[in-house]
Amino acid sequence: RVFDIPNCENAMTGIAIGAAAMGKRPLVIHPRNDFMFHAMDQILNNAAKVRYMSGGQVRIPITMRGPSGVVHQLGATHSNATESIFAHVPGLKVVACSTPENAKGLLKSAIRDDDPVIFLESELLYAMKGEVPDDPEFLLPIHKGRIAREGSDVTLVAYSKRVHQALAAADLLAREGIKAEVVDLISLRPLDQDLILKSFRKTNRMVTVEESWSVCGIGASIVDIVQRNAFDYMDAPIERVTLEEVPMPYNEGLENFAQPSPEKIVRAALRTLYREPEASRGR
């Protein structure tokens, strides 16, 4: 059933949580994840905690989806990357799709999951075309990432639309004979630690690329995982490419400057290799 209710994020999320507690599997669609800030009490104090506080007696199988992050000149209040906020909270699962295939497989898995799932999408990827399995039972595990491109010299870790920037950066690095491996995180809580560490132990160098700001970001958690579990494999400091530490500008030029880009990723990767950034010189 589809309910078109008044556009009040706090109310519609609360209604869905109540339905989930009574055995339904509601899917809440937010026009933008920025607006989920209006529903933070319901999401953080109810959806994320009811199962724990009830000793497992009450489950909240709710999926909350919507576009997150920068689109194009929507200003500071409509360009928030919310993933770090939600990934900080125990009781929530957070995923970010990057292709039509994993969007389908992840959404079906999220709806079937017994915990609340924050399903992050990029509006800039809505027009993306790709192969999607016909199997109606096609599912992807929520807690797993994937290798988007094999490499041996440096690992580029990204998610959502930034995966495609990392792949573009890998193409630029290949012109200089550098083989970059691209890891698509997909799951932001929980992080696929095994995949991250396996790639790092192969390349010994890493660049994290994220939609959000640097402070308390997803990349910070990845750096912590690597330094605690694979410190002896580290040949260079891990680099992070993030949004600039400002509210997103409306001006198009400033908006582009504030975001990660393939050129910024290339420069960061070359720093881990102690190389002159020829591929990005002049950009």
Summary of the structure (lengths in Angstrom):
residues: 283
radius of gyration: 19.2
end to end distance: 50.6
largest distance: 59.8
contacts: 949
relative contact order: 0.12
helix: 41%
strand: 15%
